[in-house]
Amino acid sequence: MSAPATTEQNRTAPASSASHVTNAWSIVTLREVIVKIRDRGFIISTLVTLLLIAGGMGASAFIENQSQSFTVAVVSPQAGQIVQGTGSDQSGEGGLTVDTMETETAEAARSAVDAEQADVALLNSEDGWTLVGKDSVDDGLSTAVGQSLSDYVLQMNAQAAGTTAEDLTAGSELDEEVLQGSMDDEALHGIVSFVFSFLFYMSAIIFGMAIAQSVLEEKQNRVVEILATAIPIRQLLYGKVIGNTILAMAQLALYGGAALVMVNLLGDTTMVGSIIAASGWFFVYFLIGFLILAAGFAVVGSLASRQEDLQSSTTPVMAVIFAALFAGIFAEGTWLTVASYVPVVSSVAMPVRLLEGNVALWEPLLSIVVALLAAVVLIRLGEKIYQRAVLQSGGALSLRKAMRIEE
Amino acid sequence: MLRIENLRRTFGDVTAVDDVSFTVEPGRMTGFVGANGAGKTTTMRMIMGVLAIHSGQVEWNGRPITAADRTRFGYMPEERGLYPKQQVLDQLVYLGQLRGMSQGDARREGVRLLGRFELEGRQKDKLESLSLGNQQRVQIVAALLHRPTALILDEPFSGLDPVAVDSMADLLRERISEGTPVLFSSHQLDLMERLCDNLVVLSHGRLVAAGDVAELRHQQQQRHRVVTEPDAGWLRELGGVTVLDVEGPKAVVEIVDAATRRTVVEEALKRGGLDEFTPLVPSLSEIYREVTQ
């Protein structure tokens, strides 16, 4: 213990004062993120989901925009005129293209339909008009022809009465107006609510399980005993929760971004604004709801002793996630209002309410405060159980057993 | 200097460690022996703060040990474990960072130490793809990486082949010569014999011997071999002498003090001659058996 010992002490003395890593959680967070984004399974599933979003939206737009074309067999020139009229009020988008096929007789028209040369025949008799199809008549075509026919007949009758169709129908127009949003939004709300609920459900399970597994991995392989001597075990929990929350939010933003790009590309820009507004709220709620679930999953992971235990020990947390999913999709009225204040469930329920409008600003703010309080309490509680349970080897623990363990 | 003072720990009704005190001095290799269940692992876990201390305390450099002190320690737990699915060097860097190293430092030191164990080609391999012996070497690197201020190693040699035992011993000696206190447990008493300067022996949770190996040996040195013609049987009648074995002129005896020793020599010379009178240096295993009886 002469010269080398002194230099050793000189060298380590400043290091040991500087060495207590205060932001240890950030190192843990970084590892969680890096390990995950290097995981091939995770990369593939993310890409597949992205493709499904882009492909699904593209395909549904394609199907919607595809115009259908029909050939209508006609005998009389009036019928020809009516058929021509079907195209006039269609914008082309999702519309019908209708061609006429002139035949000599009603019989000839019917046989053209039977031979599938024409899709339908429009025939008139003493008491009115008949649309003849082979085994069915397309609904869209029938509506269009019906509309065109009533316009035509109205015009004819008006002429016969010495007036015009415009005069006859003047003042009969019924405009629709809704106080909140617009009619189109109603359908959109349904879709977006479903998307919110489902995204929350999916991310909570994917990244929640990742936390549980990561906790269990360290417990099972006893790395946790080394980690516990290096950093406060609380920091380890924080690092994991924050890491997976970042991943979940990033993935959510990626999916959301992809969906918005697709909406833009498809030209449906009117939707974008309202989705972004609702998504902003959703993002905040998602964050808080996920933090609560993350604490739950960390506890579940620390109680388990093998992979197989996770199946059963995750059940209570899964139940909460299901509740959120169903509340988002099915809850209405009072139920939805109540759900929008229950932490975790509110992550989906409140954004859904906000989409529907008619919510005062204090409501989401109060609901966020409630969720935040719950998050703080549950993370603290989770911390306590985690700290006790994660250093235990042996069989799976129950919550009650874990609480009785002394450190 | 690591000082363990009156440590006590119970698990339910069982007292695993009972009033154990010893020191781990800088620059000295302290071996920790005891049968299975004697309390070695429990003591080490309490030193490292993984297990709560029921009474007593651990002092580091003259004051109660803190979490920050422990961060700078190197620890190898009884139950081994690292991340099976992560690359070897990556996880070493991670563990180094958690103990306050910069990423670059941790990487450099990791590479260097892996080299010492002939694992330089395996840096990018997943841990689980290594043999158990090699995983054990990585575990050692993990404990030594951050230039620890003290080393607490639970069975560091178990599962190592003779070459790795030598590399490990060399590494430990280097750290010792730099003034790092080292406490390590082992069941391999021959290894202890080779490596230890100090010895701490536990039995059923209690300390039965602690101190300098040479002194412990000396304490046992009242044992002598005597060869005296024509027959050594008279030694039985001599006060202060315990005859352990006698066969014709040869005997193994325990002699309580220096005065008695002189009496034995004088008496032997009187009776016809003294051919041999040798103090017997006990092996560690003899000391161990003696103190744990």
HADDOCK unambig.tbl for C-alpha pairs under 7 A between the chains (distance, minus, plus):
assign (segid A and resid 1 and name CA) (segid B and resid 27 and name CA) 6.25 0.50 0.50
assign (segid A and resid 1 and name CA) (segid B and resid 179 and name CA) 6.08 0.50 0.50
assign (segid A and resid 4 and name CA) (segid B and resid 178 and name CA) 5.23 0.50 0.50
assign (segid A and resid 5 and name CA) (segid B and resid 178 and name CA) 4.91 0.50 0.50
assign (segid A and resid 5 and name CA) (segid B and resid 179 and name CA) 4.57 0.50 0.50
assign (segid A and resid 8 and name CA) (segid B and resid 178 and name CA) 6.06 0.50 0.50
assign (segid A and resid 8 and name CA) (segid B and resid 179 and name CA) 6.91 0.50 0.50
assign (segid A and resid 16 and name CA) (segid B and resid 72 and name CA) 6.36 0.50 0.50
assign (segid A and resid 19 and name CA) (segid B and resid 99 and name CA) 6.64 0.50 0.50
assign (segid A and resid 19 and name CA) (segid B and resid 100 and name CA) 4.47 0.50 0.50
assign (segid A and resid 20 and name CA) (segid B and resid 68 and name CA) 5.22 0.50 0.50
assign (segid A and resid 20 and name CA) (segid B and resid 71 and name CA) 6.64 0.50 0.50
assign (segid A and resid 20 and name CA) (segid B and resid 100 and name CA) 6.26 0.50 0.50
assign (segid A and resid 21 and name CA) (segid B and resid 98 and name CA) 6.73 0.50 0.50
assign (segid A and resid 21 and name CA) (segid B and resid 99 and name CA) 6.86 0.50 0.50
assign (segid A and resid 21 and name CA) (segid B and resid 100 and name CA) 5.53 0.50 0.50
assign (segid A and resid 24 and name CA) (segid B and resid 98 and name CA) 6.11 0.50 0.50
assign (segid A and resid 27 and name CA) (segid B and resid 98 and name CA) 6.89 0.50 0.50
assign (segid A and resid 221 and name CA) (segid B and resid 81 and name CA) 4.72 0.50 0.50
assign (segid A and resid 221 and name CA) (segid B and resid 82 and name CA) 6.23 0.50 0.50
assign (segid A and resid 222 and name CA) (segid B and resid 79 and name CA) 6.51 0.50 0.50
assign (segid A and resid 222 and name CA) (segid B and resid 80 and name CA) 6.45 0.50 0.50
assign (segid A and resid 222 and name CA) (segid B and resid 81 and name CA) 4.95 0.50 0.50
assign (segid A and resid 223 and name CA) (segid B and resid 81 and name CA) 4.95 0.50 0.50
assign (segid A and resid 223 and name CA) (segid B and resid 82 and name CA) 4.98 0.50 0.50
assign (segid A and resid 223 and name CA) (segid B and resid 83 and name CA) 6.98 0.50 0.50
assign (segid A and resid 225 and name CA) (segid B and resid 50 and name CA) 6.90 0.50 0.50
assign (segid A and resid 226 and name CA) (segid B and resid 75 and name CA) 6.81 0.50 0.50
assign (segid A and resid 228 and name CA) (segid B and resid 50 and name CA) 6.62 0.50 0.50
assign (segid A and resid 229 and name CA) (segid B and resid 48 and name CA) 6.11 0.50 0.50
assign (segid A and resid 229 and name CA) (segid B and resid 49 and name CA) 6.69 0.50 0.50
assign (segid A and resid 229 and name CA) (segid B and resid 50 and name CA) 6.62 0.50 0.50
assign (segid A and resid 229 and name CA) (segid B and resid 70 and name CA) 6.21 0.50 0.50
assign (segid A and resid 229 and name CA) (segid B and resid 71 and name CA) 6.03 0.50 0.50
assign (segid A and resid 230 and name CA) (segid B and resid 70 and name CA) 6.85 0.50 0.50
assign (segid A and resid 230 and name CA) (segid B and resid 71 and name CA) 4.41 0.50 0.50
assign (segid A and resid 230 and name CA) (segid B and resid 98 and name CA) 6.25 0.50 0.50
assign (segid A and resid 230 and name CA) (segid B and resid 99 and name CA) 5.64 0.50 0.50
assign (segid A and resid 231 and name CA) (segid B and resid 71 and name CA) 6.76 0.50 0.50
assign (segid A and resid 231 and name CA) (segid B and resid 98 and name CA) 6.75 0.50 0.50
assign (segid A and resid 407 and name CA) (segid B and resid 51 and name CA) 6.36 0.50 0.50
assign (segid A and resid 407 and name CA) (segid B and resid 52 and name CA) 5.78 0.50 0.50
